[in-house]
């Protein structure tokens, strides 16, 4: 529990007779939280991506103003097969080097037993998918984690491999860029407009920086901490190997495009490689799928003397060779594994492949569905094949052709959105994707006999169908949270397809009559109508996502207090009484005699402490909660988890982060007698002399006192900086307080303080929760309250009096310890400007308590910062949530209820 007995006292008291500082969650820093909450980081990033892509489209429009689509097709057809073969070989070399990124990381963390095949699979699949559909950090990172987790690596080790891979990539990028700037400075100047001397100086500066890095790591071992994992940086020789690996990767990718350039292209390969590095970097920053448009614009600007139609043909062929073919191979790995499982003689190999690929099936299939949406939109923007129109008009009535063309584009937009649900394994997204792929397949054939397009959709449909078990989370497709970055990607794809259509029909003058022109050869009018329909569909989806983005989770009617009261009354844990607070949901055991109390904030499903109930129900409930959160695409989080349940939390695959230590006073040793009781004997006598009296009023008899207690509570809140907190500690609520006896403090007959009492079953422990006092109460009044309550609890036969948690206390401050521990220990000792952590620990230490650690059990890795933000928001917003819970709400899913 969050140090409830110290929650209502001044912040500066640490000595005898003084009060404990106000208790807060260790994650609760109001100014930092308020500032972070006001900055919509994901939205800012999405808007920047859209702006960059809009600029790119404008530049492309200016650059290809005179280009004709037929000329581009002619240039593609004229490309020799031998040139394509060389480009394929260069692309293969690049992807082989990419697998070296991961293998180097595995070797560096000394986990060779994972094996090169697993590293190659993780690297190739991750890069092939992320390069094509974008979202490189999310897609490639998720693929890596799922494959390596199946091979026995933890989240910290996967993060270390990812960090080493990123370091290798950027070392190669900087080295390649420096070589190009130095060796080909005059040619680069024609592109960036800078003097050759400046470009050369920049290249030299980059090399000097790389050399400085080598000198820095050569002096002694250097290390960084990645998600609590201490990662030693590679030495000089290893760094040299990293640069070579990165260089081979970039040289292969750039050479694949360089060899496809028109024959009359006169540009040195080192110069082109430097330009290529810049183009790839801008493409990654844009978040456009495959950097579409960004790389093209950069190359067109860099080579203004080449025919734009021939250059566009080279870029399109390069995208097929470097993006589409590897992407198809990655999908083929999944399909091949499933087919092999159904062949008797390949059963063992198929089972192995399926076991490896099943965890990444949602990501792979989401990428395939996203690609299917792109195919439909691009097809809808381009003119139909002339020879196929001859047969089309004989077989399909014109109204069916028109309707199919329009609906195919709408289906394409919706597929882009459904792909997000497939990543989250939603069964609703799976069913909708099947229907849309079938519809898209039919529309592709009806609108123009597009057999190639239909074949792509058929393959995706087959892969999706055989992996039905991967989509098990029962939720509506419309319940998913469409991130701004995903909406931006949809807008980028749609905008790119619309631009492509205007490019294809630039020779047709626009008139309003085009909208009403219906003919078999009316490709341009069909494009206009289909683009409008797709735009309306995208706008409707985007508005729905934005309007429902922060909608509160559904809640149901209150759980009968009798059921909760019976379980709480049987629990030796006093903090089980938080179940009555009214700001939580409950997951009950099958027998109905135990529960987990939790609440949902964003994607974090935060349980308050360990399960409440009999010991034999704990494991069942923990796994059930893990599965429930997973079904809804959430992260299971246990706030203030105990040491006793640590093995089970580790079995759940969660990471543990120490929050602080909880203090419990052994009442058998608490006394006012002798030398040990001198301080408390003085406090008790002083309170008696000053007219301070503490009375425990039964719950029913305390109700008439609520107006006076409320006045004390309001005065206390007015004297504090922040608002009320909740979830892990109580707040003023008469419905909540009616469950408890009330410890009332009077000074000369006037009520100056109060606290509600919590009791554990079998007289295991007693404590207080909501503690408030009047600003003009005598100094030392809370000390008197604690002493009198401990004496009363001891007389009633209780074993312990719980003083709650001291945040950030007990964290090891060792140089080799986790980053969180070292930062927390620093704040504990020097964070007086934030909160008097050390003072709270010192106050409770006066009672000579037994300290027990409390932890945060949750997924580690890149989601941890968001979980911490969600917990902070949950604790700060609990009182408002409880007030809203009193209003009628729609019925929840069967597992959920609200007390």
Helices and strands as residue ranges (DSSP letters): G 4-6, H 30-38, H 41-63, H 69-77, H 81-108, G 112-114, H 116-133, H 136-150, H 155-183, H 185-192, H 196-219, E 223-226, E 229-232, H 236-258, H 269-286, G 289-291, H 294-302, H 308-319, I 320-324, H 325-341, G 344-346, H 347-357, G 358-360, H 361-381, H 386-395, H 398-423, H 427-448, H 451-465, G 468-470, G 477-479, H 484-504, G 512-516, H 523-547, H 561-569, G 574-580, E 585-588, E 594-601, E 604-608, E 612-613, G 615-617, H 618-631, E 635-642, G 643-645, H 646-651, E 655-666, H 678-689, E 692-697, H 699-702, G 703-705, H 706-718, H 734-737, E 742-747, E 750-759, G 761-763, E 765-773, H 781-795, E 800-807, H 819-830, H 837-845, E 850-858, G 861-863, H 864-885
